Amino acid sequence: MHLTLRQLTLFEAVARHLSYTRAAEELHLSQPAVSMQVRQLEDAAGLPLLERMGKQLFLTDAGKEMYAHARRIARELETLDEAMASLKGVRRGHLRLSVATTAKSFATRILAAFSRRYEGITYSLDVTNRKMLLEQLAHNEADLAIMGQPPEGAGLVSQPFMENPLVVIAAPDHPLVGEAAPIPLERVAEEVFVVRERDSGTRMAMERFFAEHGLQLKTGIETTSNTTIKHAVEAGLGLGVVSLHTLRLELMAGTVEVLEVEGFPIIRHWHLVQRADKRLPPIAQAFASFLTSPEGLELGHSHLPREEDLGGAAPSD
């Protein structure tokens, strides 16, 4: 079977997207050029790799086998490129960083400081939810990810680098704002909460915390956005549990209040995550070192609200 790396690269993109159009856009090629290369690959294989039913594209059994091998070859080529880059040192390269939505507030500040050290380096930054972070790592679409605790047994290695306190927030005119602290957890459990989606690390931590105390979490609005949670809480649609790292501007503006609730804050940690089998390029290694350095941690902590904005709800050191 005679095939080329170019054909495999184009087929991998088509198979991943199940779309000639999206593959062509990703590779900056015309759709006819991509289609022609895939047809040539099918001719070389002697089997159809893709089939169309209606408007939808599907992989045949041969296509699934070809796609699996194309993915492995793509990973080997990336490893080769990273190995060559490592011999040249941190003078060039591209860092692919993905960040949980709750971490973007401090991660962008750290990346900005890091980029000033390595002006010749290029970056791609994706801010997304936990489910997409795990998919990107699984497909080798990110060198590093900043997120909460990753799942075990997913072929990942992680390093905790900073605390992530989760606190309860309410609208300034909510009745609980005036109650004596600490507010009993049983009293808070009577309220409706605006929550993140079920795959969210914050949502899972909330549900686990309430279940451990024998309480049921009452959920109202469900959203994939922390900003929406804060706006909904401000509008009086319920309480919320969010990372303290996301609240500095709201607390300074007085649009929400942090409640001093029994058992809160829930202390989680931010983790720097990568594939266990991935050899990090030099620029990713340098960023990992910077993130966990005293300077990087100071930048991360600098985005936390001030003591005077928190009242009695500040997390203990």
VOGU-3710 file (C-alpha; in Angstrom, 3 decimals, decimal comma):
1> mhltlrqltl> 0,000/0,000/0,000  1,514/3,306/-1,128  0,358/6,327/0,848  1,838/9,641/1,969  2,033/11,484/5,279  0,075/14,312/3,682  -2,787/11,966/2,836  -2,804/10,599/6,386  -2,727/14,112/7,857  -5,678/15,233/5,760
11> feavarhlsy> -7,637/12,050/6,442  -7,019/12,366/10,193  -8,556/15,853/10,171  -11,568/14,728/8,113  -12,111/11,683/10,339  -11,808/13,746/13,519  -14,323/16,354/12,366  -16,384/14,006/10,183  -16,499/16,946/7,815  -14,505/17,847/4,706
21> traaeelhls> -15,363/21,506/5,183  -14,134/21,782/8,778  -10,985/19,796/7,979  -10,239/22,096/5,055  -10,722/25,166/7,262  -8,406/23,757/9,935  -5,680/22,969/7,386  -6,187/26,162/5,349  -6,896/24,210/2,165  -9,757/24,061/-0,282
31> qpavsmqvrq> -12,396/21,384/0,214  -11,781/19,847/-3,260  -8,069/19,472/-2,437  -8,881/17,620/0,789  -11,464/15,402/-0,937  -9,009/14,486/-3,684  -6,300/13,440/-1,219  -8,765/11,304/0,752  -9,947/9,598/-2,459  -6,325/8,848/-3,360
41> ledaaglpll> -5,829/7,342/0,095  -8,921/5,177/-0,410  -7,521/4,047/-3,775  -4,226/3,116/-2,105  -6,062/1,215/0,649  -8,378/-0,491/-1,822  -11,315/0,085/0,536  -13,761/2,921/1,223  -12,795/4,815/4,364  -15,771/7,156/4,596
51> ermgkqlflt> -19,416/6,843/3,696  -22,129/9,463/3,500  -25,685/8,850/4,676  -27,875/11,820/3,984  -25,876/14,872/4,995  -23,807/13,020/7,599  -20,357/11,508/7,132  -19,373/8,225/8,835  -16,194/6,157/9,110  -16,306/2,659/7,670
61> dagkemyaha> -14,599/-0,183/9,558  -11,537/0,349/7,344  -11,770/4,075/8,037  -11,790/3,515/11,796  -8,663/1,367/11,492  -6,948/3,960/9,281  -7,911/6,753/11,665  -6,415/4,936/14,678  -3,110/4,478/12,843  -3,166/8,059/11,547
71> rriareletl> -3,565/9,347/15,101  -0,628/7,284/16,333  1,566/8,467/13,479  0,572/12,097/14,141  1,572/11,718/17,794  4,928/10,218/16,803  5,594/13,141/14,458  4,722/15,605/17,238  7,110/13,802/19,574  9,849/14,023/16,940
81> deamaslkgv> 9,226/17,740/16,473  9,355/18,293/20,237  12,596/16,324/20,516  14,202/18,472/17,821  12,945/21,639/19,506  14,418/20,533/22,841  17,864/20,372/21,259  17,500/24,020/20,238  16,522/25,264/23,695  13,716/27,665/24,629
91> rrghlrlsva> 14,243/30,107/21,767  11,334/29,110/19,595  8,201/27,042/19,846  4,465/27,186/20,422  2,751/26,589/23,767  -0,732/25,074/23,672  -2,380/25,883/26,997  -5,956/25,051/27,981  -7,503/26,496/31,118  -10,664/25,821/33,105
101> ttaksfatri> -13,089/28,730/32,979  -12,728/29,317/36,722  -8,931/29,618/36,373  -8,822/32,135/33,529  -8,788/35,095/35,925  -5,294/34,317/37,198  -3,968/32,105/34,382  -4,019/34,947/31,854  -1,991/37,158/34,217  0,605/34,429/34,675
111> laafsrryeg> 0,784/33,746/30,928  1,228/37,482/30,239  4,173/37,682/32,644  5,680/34,509/31,209  5,334/35,759/27,619  7,375/38,847/28,465  10,286/36,538/29,271  10,046/34,606/25,999  9,091/37,169/23,379  9,885/34,887/20,429
121> itysldvtnr> 7,421/32,207/21,523  3,863/31,868/20,225  0,889/30,691/22,259  -2,620/29,360/21,921  -4,926/29,675/24,926  -8,278/27,925/25,164  -10,637/28,619/28,062  -13,198/25,852/28,372  -14,993/23,477/30,720  -13,694/20,347/32,416
131> kmlleqlahn> -15,128/17,922/29,858  -13,444/19,694/26,945  -10,151/19,986/28,841  -10,046/16,218/29,284  -10,915/15,655/25,614  -8,181/18,035/24,485  -5,597/16,247/26,624  -6,797/12,839/25,393  -6,448/13,964/21,753  -3,098/15,677/22,390
141> eadlaimgqp> -4,580/19,042/21,429  -3,045/20,779/24,471  0,430/20,559/25,970  -0,744/21,568/29,439  -4,048/22,211/31,169  -4,895/24,124/34,319  -7,900/22,602/36,049  -9,163/21,111/39,284  -8,468/17,525/40,322  -8,293/15,376/37,161
151> pegaglvsqp> -9,886/11,918/37,166  -7,744/8,925/38,045  -6,942/6,318/35,426  -7,164/8,731/32,492  -3,501/8,483/31,475  -2,764/11,876/33,028  -0,244/13,211/35,524  -0,959/16,311/37,581  0,786/18,645/39,970  -1,168/20,734/42,506
161> fmenplvvia> 0,248/24,240/42,680  -2,244/26,541/44,414  -5,314/26,427/46,642  -8,726/27,003/45,073  -11,204/28,040/47,804  -14,896/27,594/46,944  -17,221/30,000/48,718  -20,974/30,604/48,929  -22,194/33,863/47,404  -25,509/35,705/47,692
171> apdhplvgea> -27,093/38,919/46,485  -26,416/41,832/48,887  -30,129/41,988/49,810  -30,494/38,237/50,429  -31,876/37,421/53,925  -28,863/35,242/54,740  -26,500/38,215/54,419  -27,877/39,571/57,685  -27,748/36,300/59,658  -25,164/35,674/62,364
181> apiplervae> -22,057/33,816/61,201  -21,203/31,076/60,794  -24,489/30,240/59,109  -25,477/26,595/59,730  -25,092/24,405/56,655  -28,591/23,009/57,232  -30,001/26,534/56,864  -28,100/27,147/53,624  -29,292/23,784/52,249  -32,862/25,141/52,359
191> evfvvrerds> -31,964/27,630/49,612  -31,927/27,070/45,850  -28,505/27,168/44,174  -27,488/28,318/40,701  -25,003/25,640/39,617  -22,518/24,623/36,935  -23,067/21,688/34,565  -22,761/18,137/35,948  -19,263/17,518/34,548  -17,917/20,621/36,301
201> gtrmamerff> -15,373/20,107/39,075  -17,089/22,802/41,156  -20,483/21,090/40,782  -19,052/17,709/41,791  -17,297/19,238/44,812  -20,555/20,917/45,918  -22,624/17,757/45,620  -19,999/15,680/47,399  -19,737/18,211/50,245  -23,497/18,348/50,845
211> aehglqlktg> -23,857/14,563/50,557  -21,079/14,049/53,126  -23,156/16,114/55,537  -26,349/14,187/54,755  -27,929/17,095/52,912  -29,561/17,426/49,497  -28,401/20,209/47,204  -31,363/22,122/45,741  -30,536/23,221/42,201  -32,326/25,793/40,085
221> iettsnttik> -30,596/27,259/37,039  -27,809/25,137/35,519  -25,178/26,876/33,376  -21,734/26,322/31,874  -20,646/29,850/32,803  -19,361/31,182/36,118  -20,213/34,683/34,917  -23,833/33,614/34,489  -23,843/32,173/38,017  -22,658/35,483/39,440
231> haveaglglg> -25,205/37,471/37,422  -28,008/35,100/38,442  -27,040/35,350/42,109  -26,871/39,136/41,830  -30,389/39,112/40,351  -31,702/37,119/43,324  -32,245/33,793/41,534  -30,481/31,788/44,245  -27,177/31,210/45,984  -24,016/30,140/44,203
241> vvslhtlrle> -20,748/28,357/44,948  -17,788/29,713/42,998  -14,032/29,926/43,222  -12,789/32,838/45,291  -10,392/33,567/42,418  -13,340/34,726/40,280  -14,837/37,250/42,715  -12,471/40,180/43,118  -14,293/42,625/40,822  -17,775/41,677/42,068
251> lmagtvevle> -16,802/42,101/45,713  -15,134/45,449/45,030  -18,295/46,594/43,220  -20,561/45,196/45,959  -22,740/43,219/43,539  -22,469/39,971/45,546  -21,571/38,993/49,105  -19,548/36,034/50,364  -21,456/34,221/53,101  -19,595/32,798/56,088
261> vegfpiirhw> -21,131/29,321/56,028  -20,321/26,413/58,317  -17,732/24,169/56,612  -16,830/26,735/53,950  -14,687/27,543/52,130  -14,241/24,144/50,499  -10,526/24,009/49,828  -9,669/22,400/46,503  -6,487/22,845/44,478  -5,565/23,964/41,022
271> hlvqradkrl> -3,591/21,347/39,116  -1,225/21,555/36,170  -2,104/18,524/34,040  -0,491/16,759/31,088  -0,643/13,390/29,376  1,484/10,792/31,172  3,000/9,622/27,887  3,748/13,103/26,522  7,208/14,541/26,239  6,724/18,239/26,884
281> ppiaqafasf> 8,392/20,679/24,479  10,917/23,039/26,115  8,511/25,992/26,172  5,881/23,925/28,027  8,523/22,757/30,529  9,547/26,379/31,068  5,929/27,453/31,631  5,365/24,632/34,134  8,432/25,786/36,085  7,323/29,420/35,983
291> ltspeglelg> 3,760/28,599/37,082  4,958/26,818/40,220  7,728/29,320/41,001  7,332/31,928/43,793  6,744/34,601/41,124  4,048/32,569/39,389  2,274/31,723/42,652  2,422/35,352/43,752  0,717/36,361/40,500  -1,957/33,722/41,106
301> hshlpreedl> -2,628/34,853/44,664  -2,654/38,520/43,625  -6,034/37,975/41,948  -7,708/36,920/45,204  -10,057/39,446/46,842  -8,660/41,675/49,576  -9,371/40,959/53,232  -11,557/44,069/53,547  -13,766/42,873/50,675  -14,349/39,488/52,290
311> ggaapsd> -15,326/40,480/55,796  -15,267/37,324/57,930  -15,331/34,864/55,035  -11,648/34,863/54,124  -10,044/31,439/53,898  -7,568/30,599/56,597  -3,868/30,333/55,705
//
